């Protein structure tokens, strides 16, 4: 295994990752954690916070959202169309207006979670083009797909999402993004240290 020289514990603390994720990752290298992580939602969260290319992120979110489609009634086509529109956007085959038009409106309760997954993927594409926090809606797609499974299948669905994320976001992309984040943090620290010290005046 290649040593990535990235302090994962420090990185997760700096990004304010949840306690459960930090506890699971404690003592692991970034490479080890990316290879073994059992939760696709955690992985998309990290990828989003490290500013991974937004089209890569949307492709992963769409693939995860597709896991919810079996829970959609056969006559409800809007979730699939929303996912397909977002996927087409990542390939340069659709405009962001096409994606926006395909966003899922309110549907029957039985399909609500699956629709939420599809809608989140489409929202991710829209947010990417708007330079907004696309990771949040991509993350929502994973959560909605997993929740649609319910009960004991939840952990299995999250693990399936994790494999999907690894396929679309290889470790090398995450490692480079983490190194970039470390360099930026170092530069910010140096700038802060170089600022003249403010003296308080006491009359």
PEBELQUI-V977686 format. One line per field, one symbol per residue. burial: + if it has 16 or more other ideal C-beta (glycine too) atoms within 10 Angstrom, else -. A space follows every 50 residues. Layout:
# PEBELQUI-V977686
burial: ???
This chain:
# PEBELQUI-V977686
burial: ---+-+-+--++--+-+---+--++---+++-++--+-++++++++++++ -+-++++++++++++++++-++---+-+++-+++++++++---+-+-++- -+++--+---+++++++++++++++++++----++-+++++++++++++- ------++-+++-+++-++-+-+++-++--++------------------ ---
